[in-house]
Amino acid sequence: MYSYWVYKENRGNEMKKMAFVTLKTVLAVILLSACLVLLNSCSYSVKVGKKCTPGSTEWSYLWFVKGESDLSKDNCS
């Protein structure tokens, strides 16, 4: 009789853990989807990686650019 109660209690704890993991996964997917939808309607683009402006006056690893730009890794000296 004791083993049945222990099994039943452990099964309840496992189901709570599984539900928590599933909830975290669902929330992460919703958050990523919302970010994707919001960023697709944005007029700016994001460039990642070391890029420089012509003449190497400015450089960065993350650029938010509106429209066309002359950012390039080749501009870095």
SULJO-V911208 format. One line per field, one symbol per residue. ss: DSSP state (2 for helix, 1 for strand, 0 for the rest). phi: phi as a letter, one per 20 degrees, with the letter a starting at -180 (. if undefined). psi: psi as a letter, one per 20 degrees, with the letter a starting at -180 (. if undefined). A space follows every 50 residues. Layout:
ss=???
phi=???
psi=???
This chain:
ss=02222222222222222222222222222222222222220001111111 110222001111111100000100000
phi=.fffffffffffffffffffffffffffffffffffffffeeeeddddof ccegnlfcbaeccdddmfbdfbffffe
psi=hghghgggghhgghhggghggggggghgggghggggghhhjqiqqppqqo qqrpjkhqqrippopobqrkpqhhip.
